[in-house]
Structure formats: structure tokens, C-alpha cells
Amino acid sequence: MELSRFCIPYTPFRGDLAKSKVLLFTTAGLYMKDDQPFNPEGDITLRTVPADVNVADIRIIHEHYDHSDADRDVNCVFPIERFREMAAEGVIGGLTSEHYTMGFTQAFRQVRDELLPDLAKRIERQRADLVFLTAG
């Protein structure tokens, strides 16, 4: 498992949630209805989801997990509405203006060498204090 040498160790969040801006990231294969779907056989590209998205405009293309519950309520894998509620209640400081998704892949080296550096730049531009990660 060569890739294991590159894993990031667990780092506890020590910030103030009530002042923190949160970015959501999922590998659940979500995309906006007007975007090109991910290639279900393998895709190392990202899709952007705006913070003010109408969840009815989110689609899922992923053949490697049962997403029937997420098809009924996307918050199962991308809890954007729950985080909006937490922001309104002052539990978190807010959401970044953009959030990111990816689909299925087994091209782990490309993910490490290409996708993750791009994702890190995007997260930095969003000035996220923390990233909430979900899987598909």
C-alpha cells in the first residue's frame, strides 16, 4: 500500500465553530443538473456546488454504492441544508460560497498528484476554516 505513506494524520479541529467557515466535500458523485455528469467508470475531475444551491438541482451518478436514500434526500451524503441551519443558529460561522464533489475512481496516484493539489487550492481560495468530508 504505497499510498498509505501519503496519508494525512488525524488532526483535531481546535477552532471556534461559531466563527468558522465550513466547506463541504463529497466523493458521492454529486453534480449540478446543468453540469456534465461524472464518468461512472472512473473520473478524477471535480464539480462545484454553490452554497445557495437548490437541492432539487443536485443529481447523483455513482454506480458503486446504493444511493437510493440520497436520491430521496441528498443531505444523507451532502448535508448542505443541515449546515445552513447550523449557520442560521450560530453553531457555525457560515459556509463557503462553493463546495466540491467528485465521483468514483481507482486512479489513486492521479488523485494524489492532480486532484488533491487542485482541491487544496480551491479550499484555500474559499478561506475555509474546516472541511466536512463525506463518502458515497
C-alpha positions as CSV (number, residue, x, y, z in Angstrom):
1,M,0.0,0.0,0.0
2,E,2.3,2.7,-1.3
3,L,-0.4,5.3,-0.9
4,S,-0.5,4.8,2.8
5,R,2.8,6.7,3.2
6,F,1.0,9.8,1.9
7,C,-2.0,9.7,4.3
8,I,-2.5,12.7,6.4
9,P,-2.7,12.0,10.1
10,Y,-5.8,12.9,12.0
11,T,-5.8,16.5,13.2
12,P,-8.4,17.6,15.7
13,F,-10.1,20.9,15.0
14,R,-9.3,23.4,17.7
15,G,-11.0,26.4,16.3
16,D,-14.3,28.1,17.4
17,L,-17.1,26.5,15.4
18,A,-19.3,29.6,15.9
19,K,-16.7,31.6,14.0
20,S,-15.7,29.0,11.4
21,K,-16.5,28.9,7.8
22,V,-17.2,25.4,6.6
23,L,-16.7,23.8,3.2
24,L,-18.4,20.5,2.2
25,F,-16.6,17.9,0.1
26,T,-18.0,14.6,-1.0
27,T,-17.0,11.6,-3.1
28,A,-20.6,10.7,-3.6
29,G,-20.7,11.5,-7.3
30,L,-22.9,14.6,-7.0
31,Y,-23.2,17.2,-9.8
32,M,-25.5,20.1,-10.7
33,K,-28.3,19.2,-13.2
34,D,-26.7,21.6,-15.8
35,D,-23.2,20.1,-15.3
36,Q,-21.7,17.2,-17.1
37,P,-22.1,14.0,-15.1
38,F,-19.1,12.2,-13.8
39,N,-17.9,9.2,-15.9
40,P,-19.3,6.3,-13.7
41,E,-16.4,4.1,-14.8
42,G,-13.8,6.4,-13.3
43,D,-13.3,10.2,-13.2
44,I,-10.8,12.4,-11.4
45,T,-12.4,15.7,-12.0
46,L,-14.2,17.9,-9.5
47,R,-17.6,19.6,-9.7
48,T,-18.6,22.8,-7.9
49,V,-21.8,23.2,-5.9
50,P,-22.7,26.7,-4.8
51,A,-23.7,27.3,-1.2
52,D,-27.1,28.6,-2.2
53,V,-27.9,25.5,-4.3
54,N,-31.5,24.3,-4.5
55,V,-31.0,20.7,-3.6
56,A,-33.6,19.7,-6.2
57,D,-30.9,20.7,-8.8
58,I,-28.4,18.2,-7.5
59,R,-28.0,14.9,-9.3
60,I,-26.1,11.7,-8.4
61,I,-24.2,9.5,-10.7
62,H,-22.3,6.7,-9.0
63,E,-22.7,3.0,-9.6
64,H,-20.5,1.9,-6.7
65,Y,-22.9,2.5,-3.8
66,D,-26.6,2.4,-3.1
67,H,-27.7,6.0,-3.3
68,S,-31.4,5.4,-3.2
69,D,-31.7,7.2,0.2
70,A,-29.6,10.1,-1.1
71,D,-31.8,10.3,-4.2
72,R,-34.7,11.0,-1.8
73,D,-32.7,13.3,0.4
74,V,-29.2,14.5,-0.8
75,N,-28.4,15.6,2.8
76,C,-27.6,12.0,3.5
77,V,-24.3,12.4,1.6
78,F,-24.1,16.2,1.2
79,P,-25.7,17.9,4.3
80,I,-25.9,21.4,2.8
81,E,-29.3,22.1,4.3
82,R,-28.3,20.9,7.8
83,F,-25.2,23.2,7.6
84,R,-27.3,26.1,6.5
85,E,-29.5,25.5,9.6
86,M,-26.4,25.4,11.8
87,A,-25.2,28.7,10.3
88,A,-28.6,30.3,10.9
89,E,-28.5,29.1,14.5
90,G,-24.9,30.4,15.1
91,V,-23.5,26.9,15.6
92,I,-21.0,27.5,12.8
93,G,-19.9,30.9,11.4
94,G,-21.1,30.1,7.9
95,L,-20.5,28.3,4.7
96,T,-18.0,29.0,2.0
97,S,-19.6,30.1,-1.3
98,E,-18.5,27.0,-3.1
99,H,-18.4,23.3,-2.2
100,Y,-16.9,20.4,-4.2
101,T,-17.7,16.9,-5.2
102,M,-16.0,14.0,-7.1
103,G,-17.1,10.7,-8.4
104,F,-15.7,7.2,-8.4
105,T,-12.1,6.5,-9.3
106,Q,-9.4,3.9,-8.7
107,A,-6.7,6.2,-10.1
108,F,-5.4,6.9,-6.7
109,R,-2.0,8.2,-7.9
110,Q,-3.7,10.7,-10.1
111,V,-6.0,11.7,-7.2
112,R,-2.9,12.3,-5.1
113,D,-0.8,14.1,-7.7
114,E,-3.5,16.0,-9.6
115,L,-6.9,16.2,-8.0
116,L,-5.9,16.8,-4.4
117,P,-3.5,19.7,-5.1
118,D,-6.3,21.3,-7.2
119,L,-8.8,20.8,-4.4
120,A,-6.4,22.2,-1.8
121,K,-6.0,25.4,-3.9
122,R,-9.8,25.7,-4.2
123,I,-10.2,25.2,-0.5
124,E,-7.6,27.8,0.2
125,R,-9.3,30.3,-2.1
126,Q,-12.6,29.8,-0.3
127,R,-10.8,30.6,3.0
128,A,-12.4,27.6,4.7
129,D,-11.6,27.0,8.4
130,L,-12.7,23.4,8.1
131,V,-13.7,20.9,5.5
132,F,-16.6,18.4,6.2
133,L,-15.9,15.3,4.1
134,T,-18.5,12.7,3.2
135,A,-18.2,9.5,1.2
136,G,-20.5,7.8,-1.2
